[in-house]
């Protein structure tokens, strides 16, 4: 029997973890590991008509719905959206939180990102990484013996560019991942379409709008997407093309991992090892990523 691992995925907003690593989280859950999603922000700002208080309650319910589908534990902090700071007070809070959970591996944002909340969450995890093992810092919570492995979510930013160390197939989890994403109605069917100028195009029918969310669809007839295909204009932030992007871009890593099967993987999630955490040795990688 595999050792049960504790996986902590730290996002800035209540849906960030679902979007960036939902399939991988489901893979861990299937293997019997414990997975916790932390949202550092409350979800208070991402809407064009709802008040912050109304939106926080709604986003809490959306996260609870996603948790019911996935079996993942969700925590949401009380920091308002757009107000995360990588300050000493929040650093201490992050150190204590991670120590209390004692994860084997942490996933989070990179520090080069368009959103200040994403950047500051990344900095908080980086700033906490060494302090996790320092007993005289936040002495009320026992220090860890070793810093966990820390990995970054895939992104498209170029300065510097994302360099994947682990790419995993989520083909068997893509339907359930979309069930999770579908729970975030305030975001995927309201706020994000509003910011993209396509709110009027979102269908009212529940099944039709889910289909709208997935479009354009990835071919299932053996035709493989190319990087050129990924450059076409797309109205949905959560289209199947987005879910397929890591498989298209990092096909060599999938083949390295899965052999011949890697050539036909449609959907994948990719992660980069952070130098602020413990190294991910070949043996450690085999222990953690058994899927």
N, C-alpha and C positions, 0 to 999 in steps of 0.2 A: 504493500500500500504506500502511495506517495505521502511524503510529509505534508501536512496541511500548512499552507502559507497564509500570511496576512498581507493583503494587497491594499494599498491606500492610493487613491487617485484624487488629486487635488486640482480643482478647477476654480476659475474666478467666479463663474456664474452657475446657476442651478442646472443648466443643460450642457455645460462645456464637456464634462466627463462623458456623458452619453454620446455626444457628437464625436469626440476625439478618440475614445477608446471603449465604446459600449460593447463592440463585438469581442474584444479581448477580455473584457470583464466577464462576459457571458461564458467564454472559454474557461476562465479560471473557476467560475461558479460550477460549471459542469464537472470539473475535475475535483470538486469537493473543497476548494479553497474559500477563505473568507474575503470578501471584497467590500470596501467602504468607499463611497464617494463623499468628498468634502467640497462644498461650495463656500468659498470665502466671503462672497457677497450674498446679500439677501434677495437679489432679483428685483430691486425696487424701481429701476429706471427704464427697463426695456419695454416701453409701450407708449403709444401716442395718444391714448384717451384715458387710461386708467390712472388713478392716483397711486402713489407709492405704497400706501397701506393696503389698498385693495389688491395691488399687483403682488405684493409679498405673500399674501394669503393664497392667491390663485397659484402662484408658482410653487408654493409649498405643497398644495394639493396635486399639482402636476408631477412633482417629484415623487410624491407618495404613490401615485398611479404607476409611474415607471418602476418604482421599487417593487410593487406588487407583481409586476410582470417578470422582473429580472431576478428577484431574490437578493438584490444588492441593498446594503444599508446606506442611507443617505443622511448626511448632516449638512445643515445650512447655518452659517454664521449670520450675525446681525449687522454686519458692515454694509452700509448703503452702496449700491452700484455707483461706479465712477469715483469712489472715495477711498479705495484701498491704498494704504501707504506702507511702504517698507520701513516702518519706524520701529523703535525699540520696543514699545508696548506690544505691537502686533507680532514682532519677532518672538517675544517671550510667549505669547499665546500660541504661536505655531510650534515652538519647541515643546511646550507642555503637552499640546494636543498629540503630536507625533509620538512623544515618549509614552503617553498613556496607551496609545493603540499598539505600539511596538511592531510596526510593519516590517516585513522582509524586503519589500520593494515599494517605491513611491514613483508615481507617474505625475507629471505636471507640465505646464507651459514652458516654452523657451522665453528668454528675457528679451529677444528682439521680436516685437509683435506690435501690431497697430494699436492695440487697446491698452491703455495705462493699467487697467485692472489685471490683465493677463501678465504684463511685464512685472508689476509689483508682486503678484503672487509668485512668479518665478524667482524674483529676488528674495522674497521671504523664505522660500524653500532653500535657496542657495545659502542665505545667511544663517539659517537654522542648522544646516547640514553638519558642520563641525561641532556646533554647540550642543548637539544631541548627546555627545559623549563627555561633556564637561560638567562634572558633578557640582561645581560651585556656581554654575549658572542655572537659575531657576531650581534651587536645591530642594524645593518642596516636592518635586516630581523626580523620581530616580532616573539618573542618566542611563542611556543605553550603553551596552558594552561595545557596540560597533555601529557605525553609520550604515543605514540601509543602502541598497542599490537605488539609484535615482535615475529615472529615464524621462525623456522629453517626448511630448506629443508631436506628431507630424504636423508641419506647416509649410507654407509656400514662400516664406520670406527669404531674402537673398543675401542679407548682410549680417552674419554669414549664412550660407545655404544649409538647409537641413541635411544631415549625413546619417542615414539609417544604420543602426547596428542590428536591429531585430525587426523583421517583417513577418507578420503572421496572417494566414488566411482566415477570413471570417465568412467564407461562403456558407457554411452551415448555420451561421448566426445572423445572417443579414435580415431575414424576415423578422426575427424577434427584435433586432436592433431597431428596425423601422417601427415596430410596435411601441418601443420605448420612446423614440423620437416623436411619434404621433401624439404622445401624451402631452407634449409641450405646445399646446394649441396657441397659447398667447404669443409664442415666439414664431413657430414655423408657419402658421396660417394668418398671423396678424402683424406682429412687429417687424419681422424680417421682410415680408412682402411689402410692408409700408415703406421701409427704408430703401427698398429696391425699386419702388415706384410701380409695383404690380399687384397691389392689394385688391384692386377691382377684378383681377383675373382669377382669384382663388375661388374654386367652387364651394357652394354651400353644403352639398351632400358630403357626408363623412367619407364614403368610399371614393367618390370622385376627387376629393381634395387630397387624399392619400396618394392617389395615382398622379395627381398634379405635382405633389411633393417629390415623387420618385423620378419624374421626367427630367431629361431624357433617360430612357431605360438602356441598360447595357445589353447588347445582343446575347441571346442564349443559343445561337445556331453555330457556334464555333468561330465566329468572326471576333477577332481580338481588337480592342481599342488601341490606338496609338496616342502618343503625346500630342500630336496635332489635333486629334479629336477632342482632347480636353480643353482646347483653347476656344471652342465655340461659345457664343453667348448663352448663358443658362439663367433662367429666372428663379429657380428654386435653389436656396443655399444648401439643400440636403438631397440633391438629385443623386441617382445611382452613379452618374459620372464622378461625382465627388467621392463617393464610397469606393469607386474603382481606381481613383488616381494613384494611390500607393502601389497597387498591383501593376499598373501600367508603367510607372516610373522606376520601380525597383524590382523588375521581373527577375533580374539576375540573383537577387537575394532570395526570392521565393524558390527558384530552381535549386539554389544552394541548400535551402532548408528542406524542400519537399521532393527533390529529384524531378522526374518527368511530370509528376502531378503539378509541380509549380508552374509549368508552362500554361496550364489551363485555369489557374485561379482567377476568378473574376473580381473578388472584393478582398481588400486587405487593410490592415492597420500597421503603421510603421512607428518605430521608436528609436531614439538616439540616447546612448548612455551619457549621463552627466559626469563630468570629472569631479564634481563636488561630492558624489556618493562613493560607496565602495565599488571597486572594479567588478565588471561582469565578466568573469573568466568563462572559458568554454564549459567547464564543469558546472559552474553556477548557472549559466544560461540553460543547460540541459535540465537542471534541477527545477528551474522556475518555469521555463516555457516548454511544457510537455505536450503541446498541441500544435 
